[in-house]
Amino acid sequence: MITYNTINVEMPAHLSQPETTAWVKAVAQSYGKRVGEIAYIFCDDEKILEVNRQYLQHDYYTDIITFDYCRGNVLSGDLFISLDTVRSNAELFGKTYEDELHRVVIHGILHLCGINDKGPGEREIMEAEEDNALALLSKTLAMLK
């Protein structure tokens, strides 16, 4: 089950929960995984900074923090997403807010699937996997219509 929650922000209007759920399940399946309990928590910069400090001992803003509770091939986790940082990054990278939001939403799922982005060469792999997942979004939306 995938849940969508907010802390200090409104639910993103650009995010269709049924479509996002179908897409996340399709991406998980493409990695031989299935969806267990996934909670998206959309928040503001102050909340994500608080979470980053409290649980990771990092003193900076970020777009997403993924807590991984996966067991075997079942994806489970809490994904905190700062909508403030998503909006800033969209402007910084010349992307639409909706496109950047989708990228971040699937970025956390890719982490749960085992894709990392901190080591040498891993960032490029993550970006390629994000692009593949975003292409799958278009196919998923077409199938739902």
C-alpha positions in Angstrom: 0.0 0.0 0.0 1.2 3.5 -0.8 0.1 6.4 1.3 0.4 10.1 0.7 0.8 12.5 3.6 1.7 16.1 4.3 3.4 18.0 7.0 3.3 21.9 6.9 2.4 21.9 3.1 -0.6 21.2 0.9 -0.7 18.0 -1.1 0.9 18.7 -4.5 -1.9 19.4 -7.0 0.3 18.1 -9.8 0.4 14.6 -8.3 -2.3 12.1 -9.1 -2.2 9.5 -6.4 -3.8 6.7 -8.4 -1.5 7.3 -11.4 1.6 7.7 -9.1 0.7 4.4 -7.3 0.4 2.6 -10.6 3.7 4.0 -11.8 5.6 3.2 -8.6 4.3 -0.4 -8.8 5.4 -0.6 -12.5 8.9 0.6 -11.6 9.1 -1.8 -8.7 8.0 -4.7 -11.0 10.7 -3.7 -13.5 13.3 -4.5 -10.8 11.6 -7.7 -9.8 10.2 -6.1 -6.6 6.7 -5.5 -5.3 5.3 -2.7 -3.2 4.7 -3.3 0.5 4.2 -0.3 2.8 5.4 3.0 1.3 4.6 6.3 2.8 5.3 9.5 1.0 5.5 12.5 3.4 5.5 15.8 1.6 6.8 18.6 3.8 8.6 22.0 3.8 12.3 22.7 4.1 12.2 23.2 7.8 10.7 19.7 8.4 13.2 18.0 6.1 16.1 19.8 7.8 14.7 18.6 11.2 14.5 15.0 9.9 18.0 15.3 8.4 19.5 16.5 11.6 17.6 14.1 13.9 18.0 10.9 12.0 21.1 11.3 9.8 23.1 14.0 11.6 23.2 16.1 8.5 22.8 19.8 8.8 21.5 20.8 5.4 18.4 20.9 3.2 17.7 18.2 0.7 14.9 17.2 -1.7 14.3 13.7 -0.4 15.2 11.4 2.5 14.4 7.7 2.1 14.1 5.4 5.1 14.4 1.9 3.9 12.4 -0.9 5.6 12.5 -3.4 2.7 12.5 -7.1 3.3 13.6 -9.3 0.4 11.8 -8.3 -2.8 9.1 -6.2 -0.9 9.7 -2.5 -1.0 8.8 -0.6 2.1 9.9 2.8 3.4 9.1 6.3 4.4 10.0 8.9 1.8 10.2 12.5 3.1 10.1 15.0 0.2 10.6 18.8 0.6 8.4 20.6 -1.8 10.3 23.8 -1.2 13.5 22.1 -2.4 11.7 20.4 -5.3 10.5 23.9 -6.4 14.0 25.4 -6.0 15.7 22.6 -7.9 13.1 22.8 -10.7 14.1 26.5 -11.2 17.8 25.7 -10.8 17.8 22.9 -13.4 15.3 24.5 -15.8 12.7 21.9 -15.3 9.0 22.2 -14.6 7.9 21.7 -11.0 5.8 18.7 -12.1 8.8 17.0 -13.8 11.1 17.6 -10.9 8.5 16.3 -8.4 8.1 13.1 -10.5 11.9 12.7 -10.6 12.1 13.0 -6.8 9.1 10.7 -6.2 10.8 7.9 -8.2 14.3 8.7 -6.9 13.3 7.3 -3.5 11.8 4.2 -5.0 15.0 3.6 -6.9 16.9 3.8 -3.6 14.6 1.2 -2.2 15.3 -1.0 -5.3 19.0 -0.8 -4.5 20.2 2.0 -6.7 22.7 4.3 -4.9 24.0 7.8 -5.9 26.8 8.7 -3.5 29.8 6.6 -4.7 32.0 7.1 -7.8 29.9 6.7 -11.0 26.7 6.0 -9.0 25.2 9.4 -9.7 25.2 8.8 -13.5 23.6 5.4 -13.0 20.9 6.9 -10.8 20.2 9.6 -13.4 19.9 7.0 -16.1 17.6 4.9 -14.0 15.5 8.0 -13.2 15.2 8.7 -16.9 14.1 5.1 -17.6 11.5 5.3 -14.8 10.2 8.6 -16.1 9.8 7.1 -19.6 7.8 4.3 -17.9 5.6 7.0 -16.4 4.4 8.0 -19.8 3.7 4.4 -20.7 1.8 3.9 -17.5 -0.3 7.0 -18.0 -1.2 5.9 -21.5 -2.3 2.4 -20.3 -4.5 4.0 -17.6 -6.4 6.1 -20.2 
